[in-house]
Amino acid sequence: GIGGIVEVTVMQSTNYWKNAKQQGLPFTLDPRVTYRGYPSNCLNFVSVTVWQFAANGFIKKMITGGKQRKLSAVEEIGAGLGAGVSSAFMCSPLELIMVQQQRKGTSFVNTLGSITSSGLINWGRGFWMTAMREGVYTAGYLGVTPVIRSAVSKRFPTWNEDVCRVIASCCGGAFSCYLSHPADTIKTCLQGDIERKRFTNHSNTASVLYKEAGIGAFYRGAPWRLFRQIGGMFLIDKIR
């Protein structure tokens, strides 16, 4: 939980810049804008991070049958993947609130009303893309990052642990960012347009984006997300 609050507080602006780039909104350094949806994002990241850690532990126990043994790299990453996918039911609606607040500048309560007034089905906007993204992201920070950190530490035992952690965070961040970013872009576009003026469903959103700028359209905002994920993975792994 503490890891989630620290990550959001430090990296919130990069999240706004990523979302703005994906939706074609203007760039700004104004914290009154970049920190829109901050409480929603804190609630999202804290609750989802806590869930993912707990689910990850549960899945690991299922894999080992409760026995004390070291998991293989594939088992570590698989457990992270499963934990991430399972967290989408919490993450997706909370991110919907944050994206709407960032886009419209409305209060938390007014945003709830706006989403619901357009139909309860709106609460499911982007759910499947969120599940895909969270699965890969969680496999990165609960699987790839600690696996690489341990491997580097074992290979170079005299290196400072934080040096190994930086290397692992860069690898884990790149892995999770570029594999999951197309899903994240589709999700953000869907959640930013609950009125369905431009993006109606998953296939339509993918088609519109591809016609606009080809494959590159699915990677809009990726550098901001990569920067956030490297920093976030370092912070969460360190705090853990």
ZABAVO-519390 format. One record per residue: residue in three letters; x, y, z of N, C-alpha, C in turn. Coordinates in steps of 0.02 Angstrom, whole numbers, plus 50000, padded with zeros to 5 digits. Layout:
# ZABAVO-519390
ALAXYZXYZXYZ
...
# end
This chain:
# ZABAVO-519390
GLY500404993950000500005000050000500425006350000
ILE500935006450042501395012250045501745013049978
GLY501955007349949502285007549884501835010749831
GLY501195009149832500725012049784500655019549791
ILE500595022049854500525029249866501155033049844
VAL501745030349861502365033549841502425033849765
GLU502265028349732502325028049659501875033249626
VAL501245033549647500765038249617500975045449630
THR501185046949691501375053749710501965056249668
VAL502455051949659503055053849622502935054049546
MET502545049349520502495048249448501835050449417
GLN501385053749454500725055549429500755059549364
SER501195064449359501225068649299501365064549237
THR501815059649242501975055549184501365051649160
ASN500935049849207500315046349189499855051049150
TYR499805057349172499385062149136499655063249066
TRP500315064349060500625065748995500525059848947
LYS500565053848973500455047848932499735047748907
ASN499255048748952498555048648934498385054248884
ALA498685060148895498555065948851498815064448781
LYS499395061548776499685059948711499245054848674
GLN498995049948709498575044748678497925047648652
GLN497665052848686497015055648667497065062048627
GLY497685064248612497775070248573497645076648611
LEU497725076548677497625082448718498285086348723
PRO498255092848737498865096948739499315095148798
PHE499975096048788500465094948841500455100948889
THR500515099648954500545104949004500965102949063
LEU501285107949095501665106749156501285109049217
ASP500685111649207500275114249262500065108549308
PRO500305108449371500125102849416499375102649432
ARG499035108349424498305108249435497965103949382
VAL498285103049326498025098849273498315091749277
THR498985091349284499305084749283499125080449344
TYR498915083849399498705080049458497945079249464
ARG497595080649410496875079049409496795071549417
GLY496325069549457496205062449467496695059149514
TYR497105063249549497615060449594497305056049649
PRO496785058249684496485053849735496235047249705
SER495915047749646495665041649613496245037049596
ASN496795040049573497375036049553497705032849615
CYS497715036549671497985033649733497555027749755
LEU496895028749755496435023349774496535017349728
ASN496595018849663496695013549613497345009849626
PHE497895013549628498555010349631498665006749696
VAL498435009749752498525006449817498124999949820
SER497485000349804497064994349810497284988949761
VAL497454991049700497654986149649498334983049666
THR498814987249690499474984549709499404979549766
VAL499004981349816498894976749873498584970149847
TRP498084970749804497764964849776498274960549737
GLN498674963949696499144960249654499664956549696
PHE499914959749749500394956349793500064950249826
ALA499454951149850499104945649884498944939949836
ALA498684941849776498524936749726499154933149703
ASN499694936849696500334933949675500564928649726
GLY500504930349790500684925549843500234919449842
PHE499594920449831499114914949829499274910249771
ILE499414913149712499564909049653500224905249663
LYS500714908449694501344905149708501244899049753
LYS500814899849803500674894249848500324888549811
MET499894890349764499564885249723500084881449681
ILE500564885149654501074882149612501514877249652
THR501704879349713502164875249754501794870149796
GLY501124870749800500754866349844500874867749917
GLY501094873949932501224875950001501924874150026
LYS502324870849983503004868950003503484874849996
GLN503984875050039504484880350037505024878449985
ARG504984881549927505504880449876505544886649832
LYS506104887549799506204893149755505844891849689
LEU505474896649666505114896049603505584897249544
SER505434894149488505814895449427505614902249400
ALA506014904749353505864911249323505174911149288
VAL505024905749254504374905149219503804905249270
GLU503884901849327503374901649379503274908549410
GLU503834912149422503794918949450503404923549404
ILE503584923349340503254927849291502534925749281
GLY502394919249279501714916849271501264918949329
ALA501534918549390501144920649449500984928149444
GLY501464932149423501344939249414500824940649361
LEU500844936949306500364937749252499654936349277
GLY499574930849314498914929149340498654934249390
ALA499094936749432498904941849482498674948249447
GLY499014950149393498834956149357498154955749324
VAL498034950149289497394949249255496814949449305
SER496924946349363496384945949412496214952749443
SER496674957649437496564964149468496154968949424
ALA496004966949363495674971449316494984973649340
PHE494634969349377493954971149399493974977049448
MET494534978249481494614984049524494914989849484
CYS495414988349446495814993449412495424997149357
SER495034993449318494704996449260494215001949278
PRO493745000949325493275006449341493625012449375
LEU494135011149416494485016549449494885020749398
GLU495175017449349495535021149297495045024949252
LEU494455022249243493935025749205493785032449238
ILE493715032449304493585038649340494155043549331
MET494775041049339495365045449333495415048449263
VAL495325044349211495385046849142494865052149128
GLN494245051049152493715055949143493865062449180
GLN494145061849241494325067849278494885071749243
GLN495375068149218495925071449183495685074949120
ARG495215071949087494965074749024494495080649035
LYS494075080249087493555085249095493645089949155
GLY494095088049202494225092249260493655092449310
THR493225087249309492655087049355492845083849422
SER492425084849472492555081949538492425074349536
PHE492635071049589492545063749594491805061949591
VAL491395065449631490675063949634490335065449567
ASN490495071149537490185072849473490395068049418
THR491005065549422491245060749373490865054149378
LEU490735052049440490335045949451489655046649418
GLY489345052449429488685053749400488695053949324
SER489215057049296489275057749224489345050849191
ILE489755046649220489865039949192489225035849195
THR488895036049253488285032049263487705034549220
SER487655041149212487095044049174487095041849101
SER487685040149076487735037949006487595030548998
GLY487445027249055487305020049053487785016049096
LEU487525011349135487945007349179488465003349141
ILE488325002049076488794998249036489465001849028
ASN489455008449040490075012349035490605010049085
TRP490385007149141490865005049192491284999249167
GLY491084996149113491484990749085491934992949028
ARG491944999549013492345002048958493085000448969
GLY493384996948922494094995548924494304989948970
PHE493804986148996493974980949046494464975749018
TRP494334973048959494754967648933495454970148916
MET495504976248892496164979148879496544980348944
THR496174982248996496484983149062496764976549088
ALA496374971149079496594964549102497234962449066
MET497264963649000497864961948962498464966048986
ARG498354972548993498904976949013499154975349083
GLU498694974449131498894973149199499244966349206
GLY499034961449165499364954949167500094955649148
VAL500234959149093500924960049071501314964449119
TYR500994969949142501334974549188501534971049253
THR501074967249281501204963849345501724958249336
ALA501694954949278502224950049263502904953449262
GLY502904959849241503524963749240503794965349309
TYR503364968249352503634970649416503654965349471
LEU503224960149465503254954749515503614948549489
GLY503774948449424504114942749395504784944449365
VAL504774948149310505384949649273505884953649315
THR505644958949349506104963249387506474959449442
PRO506124956049488506484952349540506914946649513
VAL506694943449459507084937949430507744940649403
ILE507714946249366508324949149338508764952049394
ARG508454955249444508854957849500509244952349534
SER508924946749547509254941049580509804938249536
ALA509674937749470510164935049423510784939449419
VAL510674946149415511234950749411511634950749476
SER511274950649532511604950449598512024944149606
LYS511764938649581512134932249586512744932349541
ARG512674935349482513234935549434513764940449456
PHE513554945949488514034951049511513924952349585
PRO514144947849629514004948249701514274954349736
THR514764957749706515064963649738514674970049721
TRP514204969649675513834975649655513324977549709
ASN513224984149716512714986649761512034984249738
GLU511594982549786510934979849769510524984749728
ASP510584991249741510194996049703510424996749631
VAL511064995349618511304995249549510964989449512
CYS510934983649544510584977849515509844979449505
ARG509564983149553508844984849549508704989649491
VAL509154994449479509064999049423509074995249356
ILE509554990749349509604986749288508974982549279
ALA508754979349333508154975149330507534979249315
SER507484985249344506904989549333506874991849260
CYS507444993349231507464995449160507224989749115
CYS507464983649130507254977749091506514976249101
GLY506304976149164505604974749179505134979949151
GLY505354986349156504944991849130504864991449054
ALA505414990149019505384989648946504964983748925
PHE505044978048959504654972048944503914973448950
SER503704976149007502994977149019502704982948979
CYS503104988148968502844994048932502694992448859
TYR503184989848824503094989148751502674983248732
LEU502624978148775502174972648760501444974548772
SER501334978748822500644980148842500384986948819
HIS500814991048788500594997948772500024998348721
PRO500004994048669499434994448624498764993348660
ALA498754988548707498144987448746497984993548789
ASP498504996648817498395002548859498125008348818
THR498375009248757498145014648714497405013848696
ILE497215007748677496505006448660496075007648721
LYS496305005248780495935006248843495825013648858
THR496355017548852496315024648869495845028348821
CYS495885026748757495435029848708494705028148722
LEU494575021848738493885019748754493635023348816
GLN494045023748868493825026748931493785034248927
GLY494155037348882494125044548874493515046748834
ASP493205042148798492645043848754492035039648773
ILE491765040848833491175036948854490555038948814
GLU490585044748780490025046748738490015042948671
ARG490565039348656490645035448595490605039848532
LYS490865045848536490865050348478491385048248426
ARG491935045448451492475043448405492655036048411
PHE492645033548472492835026548484492235022848513
THR491985017948476491385014348498491555007948535
ASN491985003848506492174997448537492904995948523
HIS493134990048545493844988448539494084988248466
SER493714984648423493934984048354493894990648317
ASN493374994648331493315001148300493885005748321
THR494055005548385494595009748411495255007948378
ALA495405001448374496014999148341496035001348268
SER495465000848234495425002848163495545010348154
VAL495225014448196495305021748192496035023648204
LEU496335020748255497035022448271497505020348214
TYR497395014348187497845011948134497785016248071
LYS497175018448054497075022747996497415029548005
GLU497445031748067497755038348081498505038248073
ALA498835033248101499575033548102499905026648101
GLY499545021548079499845014948075500005012148145
ILE500495007748148500685004548211500905009748263
GLY501205015148239501445020348286500905023248329
ALA500285023248305499735026048344499625022148408
PHE499775015748408499675011548468500225012648520
TYR500745016348501501295017648547501355024948566
ARG500815028748556500805035648579500875035848654
GLY501305040148679501395040848751501825035448782
ALA502095030848741502505025348768503115027748807
PRO503485032848783504075035048823503895037348893
TRP503315040948901503095043048968502925036949010
ARG502605032048981502415026049018503035022049037
LEU503515021548991504135017949006504505021249064
PHE504545027949062504875031649116504525030349183
ARG503855030449181503475029349242503585022149268
GLN503575017349223503615010449245504305008649272
ILE504825011449241505505010149268505555013049338
GLY505325019349346505345022449413504895018849462
GLY504295016949439503825013549483504075006649505
MET504365002949458504614996349476505204996749525
PHE505625001849515506175002749562505905004349632
LEU505425009049635505155011149700504795005449735
ILE504365001749699503984996349730504434990649752
ASP504924988849709505384983549727505814985449787
LYS506024991849789506424994349846506024994349910
ILE505404996849906504974997249966504794990349991
ARG504674985749944504534978849963505114975850001
# end
